[in-house]
Amino acid sequence: MFRTKSVEQSIQDTEEPEHALRKSLSALDLTVFGVGVIIGTGIFVLTGQVARSYAGPAVALSFVAAGVVCALAALCYAEFASTVPVAGSAYTFSYASIGELPAWIIGWDLILELALGCAVVAVGWSGYIRSLLDTAGLRLPRGLTGVGAGGEFDLMAFLLVLVLTGVLVAGMKLSARLTSLIVGIKVIVVLIVIVAGAFYVSSANYMPFLPAAQRAGGASSGLGAPLVQLIFGYKPTTFGVWGVFTAAAVVFFAFIGFDIVATAAEETRNPARDVPLGILGSLAVCTVLYVAVSVVVTGMQKYSRLSVEAPLSDAFKVNHAPVWSGVISFGAAVGLTSVCMILLLGQSRVFFAMSRDGLLPRFFSQVHPRFGTPYRATLLLGLVVAVVAGFTSIAELSELVNIGTLFAFVVVAVGVVILRRTRPDLPRSFRTPWVPVIPVLSVCASLWLMLNLPAETWLRFAVWMVVGFLLYFAYGRRHSRLGLRG
């Protein structure tokens, strides 16, 4: 169960003709992918929510704190991705350092995280499109909107996932070009918020910059309460210094996505150099944009009056700038398209890597003879996610995305330390500085954020992990190529 797959064997498996992905990506492509998936619902929605509920104008400091936590994990990912340039991200890293069972669990975790994340984003995209159609005087039949308690079908979310699945099957370079176009539009919209919004900033809206701390009202109890509260009797507060860190735990999830860059390592022309640049570059760009947007928006409108649903566009409406408001709504809809596509990309690569290792049926690790993509895995997962997005109400499951990502961060940080000790001879074009200090800090920060998630999220996560254990012992362990070689 804890047998490891050597780095050399992992790289050798990528050279099998029927299971080899085409190398076509550059550092710029990877950075665009990273920016494309990170800038999404976080910058368009979370800014207003956390400023109004947790930190006030000091939400800019919360984005800085969350960016530091992500940077700790990114440094660990960068070392692994440059040392083991193989599809699968945290799954592959775990297989090379900790063992087969932990690798399976991480892979199983990532499949859940990315599938739910993509479905949630597709549903959010559908909402923006319906809003734009309503503005144009066009309305879908209620039964095709996914709105209501009658089990309606969300046609727009379903079609989006199917179209993006087709794009991913057609090749990584096409996906990269489409993503570049979408990300270009999205970044322009964000810059519009910063530049145009600066003319509506009033210094009075920044007062007080750090509102006085107060006891959180309407705090959850039972399984709905954060796990840390149930364990230690901790009473949550808002605003003040502690409110900044509470807000950081929320806005952290606006950064989720930089780890997806690592899943494309095998399809990168020079992974040793380009993958670390893509991971760290995309994270740096997004952190700067997040901080700038939060400073401008809290200056445009008093934090206590910011909209929770659409804070950026509504801030322009309040300042009598409806044209900019419409442009931002359009940019949000376009931006979520790239988020959805890159989450699908990451999920299919993890599934492909597990299939190539025999832990899932090898049928799904066949690549397309013309496009060089794992088309079978992509089509299967795309159809499943489309159905989930079209038919299922999954708002209450979205926090599983968060706990899954943080769990992967913990395992990757631990894996860096283990591989440094077990394979000090490996060539590492990028080395995480101050090992083991940086990995330990990454583990502690990730665990703290996990403890701030509701207990019911932990319960659902545990159920999914139990199912994963059962599948491993029923199929994966007996069909593992590493085990059969032994």
PEGIFEN-V808654 format. One record per residue. N is the residue number from 0. RES is the residue in one small letter. OMEGA is omega in radians with two decimals (999 if undefined). Layout:
<<N,RES,OMEGA> <N,RES,OMEGA>>
//
This chain:
<<0,m,-3.12> <1,f,3.05> <2,r,-3.11> <3,t,3.09> <4,k,-3.05> <5,s,3.10> <6,v,-3.14> <7,e,3.13> <8,q,3.11> <9,s,3.14> <10,i,3.13> <11,q,-3.13> <12,d,-3.14> <13,t,-3.09> <14,e,3.07> <15,e,-3.02> <16,p,-3.07> <17,e,-3.07> <18,h,-3.09> <19,a,3.10> <20,l,-3.10> <21,r,-3.13> <22,k,-3.06> <23,s,-3.00> <24,l,3.10> <25,s,3.11> <26,a,3.12> <27,l,3.09> <28,d,-3.10> <29,l,3.10> <30,t,3.10> <31,v,3.07> <32,f,-3.11> <33,g,3.11> <34,v,-3.11> <35,g,-3.11> <36,v,-3.11> <37,i,-3.12> <38,i,-3.11> <39,g,-3.10> <40,t,-3.10> <41,g,-3.06> <42,i,-3.10> <43,f,-3.04> <44,v,-2.98> <45,l,-3.10> <46,t,-3.14> <47,g,-3.09> <48,q,-3.05> <49,v,3.08> <50,a,-3.10> <51,r,-2.98> <52,s,-2.97> <53,y,-2.89> <54,a,-3.06> <55,g,3.13> <56,p,3.13> <57,a,3.09> <58,v,3.08> <59,a,3.09> <60,l,3.10> <61,s,3.09> <62,f,3.08> <63,v,-3.14> <64,a,3.13> <65,a,3.10> <66,g,3.10> <67,v,3.11> <68,v,3.13> <69,c,3.12> <70,a,3.10> <71,l,3.12> <72,a,-3.10> <73,a,3.11> <74,l,3.10> <75,c,3.09> <76,y,-3.09> <77,a,3.12> <78,e,-3.11> <79,f,-3.06> <80,a,3.12> <81,s,-3.14> <82,t,-3.12> <83,v,-3.06> <84,p,-3.06> <85,v,3.13> <86,a,3.06> <87,g,3.07> <88,s,-3.03> <89,a,3.10> <90,y,-3.12> <91,t,3.14> <92,f,-3.12> <93,s,-3.14> <94,y,-3.10> <95,a,-3.01> <96,s,-3.00> <97,i,3.12> <98,g,-3.00> <99,e,-3.12> <100,l,3.06> <101,p,3.12> <102,a,3.11> <103,w,-3.11> <104,i,3.11> <105,i,3.11> <106,g,3.11> <107,w,3.10> <108,d,-3.11> <109,l,3.11> <110,i,3.10> <111,l,-3.08> <112,e,-3.04> <113,l,3.12> <114,a,3.14> <115,l,3.13> <116,g,3.14> <117,c,-3.13> <118,a,3.13> <119,v,3.14> <120,v,3.13> <121,a,3.10> <122,v,3.09> <123,g,3.09> <124,w,3.13> <125,s,3.12> <126,g,3.11> <127,y,-3.13> <128,i,3.12> <129,r,3.12> <130,s,3.12> <131,l,3.10> <132,l,3.10> <133,d,3.13> <134,t,3.13> <135,a,3.13> <136,g,3.13> <137,l,-3.13> <138,r,3.04> <139,l,3.00> <140,p,-3.05> <141,r,-3.12> <142,g,3.14> <143,l,-3.10> <144,t,-3.08> <145,g,-3.12> <146,v,3.10> <147,g,-3.05> <148,a,-3.05> <149,g,3.12> <150,g,-3.10> <151,e,-3.09> <152,f,3.13> <153,d,-3.04> <154,l,-3.06> <155,m,3.12> <156,a,3.14> <157,f,-3.10> <158,l,3.13> <159,l,-3.10> <160,v,3.13> <161,l,3.13> <162,v,-3.13> <163,l,3.05> <164,t,3.10> <165,g,3.11> <166,v,-3.13> <167,l,3.09> <168,v,-3.05> <169,a,3.03> <170,g,-3.10> <171,m,-3.10> <172,k,3.06> <173,l,3.10> <174,s,-3.13> <175,a,3.14> <176,r,3.12> <177,l,3.13> <178,t,3.13> <179,s,3.12> <180,l,-3.11> <181,i,-3.12> <182,v,3.08> <183,g,3.11> <184,i,-3.08> <185,k,3.14> <186,v,3.09> <187,i,3.13> <188,v,3.12> <189,v,3.11> <190,l,3.06> <191,i,3.11> <192,v,-3.07> <193,i,-3.03> <194,v,-3.12> <195,a,-3.13> <196,g,-3.12> <197,a,-3.14> <198,f,-3.13> <199,y,-3.11> <200,v,3.05> <201,s,-3.10> <202,s,3.14> <203,a,-3.13> <204,n,3.13> <205,y,-3.06> <206,m,-0.12> <207,p,3.13> <208,f,3.10> <209,l,-3.11> <210,p,-3.13> <211,a,-3.13> <212,a,3.08> <213,q,-3.13> <214,r,-3.12> <215,a,3.11> <216,g,3.10> <217,g,-3.13> <218,a,-3.12> <219,s,3.08> <220,s,3.14> <221,g,-3.12> <222,l,3.10> <223,g,-3.13> <224,a,3.06> <225,p,-3.11> <226,l,-3.13> <227,v,3.12> <228,q,-3.14> <229,l,-3.09> <230,i,-2.99> <231,f,-3.09> <232,g,-3.11> <233,y,3.12> <234,k,-3.07> <235,p,3.07> <236,t,3.06> <237,t,-3.12> <238,f,-3.02> <239,g,-3.12> <240,v,-3.11> <241,w,3.10> <242,g,3.10> <243,v,-3.13> <244,f,3.04> <245,t,3.10> <246,a,3.12> <247,a,3.11> <248,a,3.12> <249,v,-3.07> <250,v,3.04> <251,f,-3.05> <252,f,3.00> <253,a,-3.13> <254,f,-3.10> <255,i,3.10> <256,g,-3.12> <257,f,3.13> <258,d,3.11> <259,i,3.14> <260,v,-3.11> <261,a,-3.13> <262,t,-3.13> <263,a,-3.07> <264,a,-3.08> <265,e,-3.11> <266,e,-3.13> <267,t,-3.06> <268,r,3.14> <269,n,-3.00> <270,p,-3.10> <271,a,3.13> <272,r,-2.93> <273,d,-3.09> <274,v,3.06> <275,p,3.10> <276,l,3.14> <277,g,-3.12> <278,i,-3.06> <279,l,3.13> <280,g,-3.13> <281,s,3.13> <282,l,-3.14> <283,a,3.14> <284,v,-3.07> <285,c,3.12> <286,t,3.12> <287,v,-3.13> <288,l,3.14> <289,y,-3.11> <290,v,-3.13> <291,a,-3.14> <292,v,-3.11> <293,s,3.10> <294,v,-3.10> <295,v,-3.05> <296,v,3.12> <297,t,3.03> <298,g,3.13> <299,m,-3.06> <300,q,3.11> <301,k,-3.04> <302,y,-3.11> <303,s,-3.13> <304,r,-3.12> <305,l,3.09> <306,s,3.09> <307,v,-3.06> <308,e,-3.07> <309,a,-3.00> <310,p,-3.07> <311,l,-3.12> <312,s,-3.13> <313,d,3.10> <314,a,3.08> <315,f,3.10> <316,k,3.14> <317,v,3.14> <318,n,3.04> <319,h,3.08> <320,a,-3.04> <321,p,-3.13> <322,v,3.10> <323,w,3.12> <324,s,3.12> <325,g,3.11> <326,v,-3.13> <327,i,3.10> <328,s,3.09> <329,f,3.14> <330,g,3.11> <331,a,3.14> <332,a,3.13> <333,v,-3.10> <334,g,-3.13> <335,l,3.10> <336,t,-3.13> <337,s,3.11> <338,v,-3.11> <339,c,-3.09> <340,m,-3.07> <341,i,3.02> <342,l,3.05> <343,l,3.11> <344,l,-3.13> <345,g,-3.12> <346,q,-3.10> <347,s,-3.14> <348,r,3.07> <349,v,3.13> <350,f,3.11> <351,f,-3.12> <352,a,3.12> <353,m,3.11> <354,s,-3.14> <355,r,3.10> <356,d,3.11> <357,g,-3.13> <358,l,2.94> <359,l,-3.08> <360,p,-3.09> <361,r,3.12> <362,f,-3.03> <363,f,3.14> <364,s,3.05> <365,q,3.10> <366,v,-3.12> <367,h,-3.07> <368,p,-3.13> <369,r,-3.02> <370,f,3.14> <371,g,-3.14> <372,t,3.09> <373,p,-2.92> <374,y,-3.12> <375,r,3.11> <376,a,-3.13> <377,t,-3.13> <378,l,3.14> <379,l,-3.07> <380,l,3.10> <381,g,3.13> <382,l,3.14> <383,v,-3.12> <384,v,3.11> <385,a,3.12> <386,v,3.12> <387,v,-3.13> <388,a,-3.08> <389,g,-2.97> <390,f,-2.93> <391,t,2.99> <392,s,-2.98> <393,i,-3.12> <394,a,-3.08> <395,e,-3.13> <396,l,-3.02> <397,s,-3.13> <398,e,3.03> <399,l,3.07> <400,v,-3.10> <401,n,-3.08> <402,i,3.11> <403,g,3.13> <404,t,-3.12> <405,l,3.09> <406,f,3.10> <407,a,3.10> <408,f,-3.12> <409,v,-3.08> <410,v,3.14> <411,v,3.13> <412,a,3.09> <413,v,-3.12> <414,g,3.11> <415,v,-3.14> <416,v,-3.12> <417,i,-3.10> <418,l,3.05> <419,r,-3.11> <420,r,-3.06> <421,t,-3.13> <422,r,3.12> <423,p,-3.09> <424,d,-3.07> <425,l,3.03> <426,p,-3.12> <427,r,-3.14> <428,s,3.03> <429,f,-3.14> <430,r,3.06> <431,t,-3.12> <432,p,3.00> <433,w,3.03> <434,v,0.17> <435,p,-3.04> <436,v,-3.10> <437,i,3.10> <438,p,3.13> <439,v,3.09> <440,l,3.11> <441,s,3.11> <442,v,-3.11> <443,c,-3.14> <444,a,-3.13> <445,s,3.13> <446,l,3.14> <447,w,3.12> <448,l,3.09> <449,m,-3.14> <450,l,3.12> <451,n,3.07> <452,l,-3.11> <453,p,3.14> <454,a,-3.14> <455,e,3.06> <456,t,3.07> <457,w,-3.13> <458,l,3.12> <459,r,3.12> <460,f,3.12> <461,a,3.12> <462,v,3.13> <463,w,3.12> <464,m,3.10> <465,v,3.08> <466,v,3.11> <467,g,3.08> <468,f,-3.12> <469,l,3.13> <470,l,-3.14> <471,y,-3.10> <472,f,3.14> <473,a,-3.07> <474,y,-2.97> <475,g,-3.07> <476,r,-3.09> <477,r,-3.09> <478,h,-3.13> <479,s,3.13> <480,r,3.11> <481,l,3.11> <482,g,-3.13> <483,l,3.09> <484,r,-3.11> <485,g,999>>
//
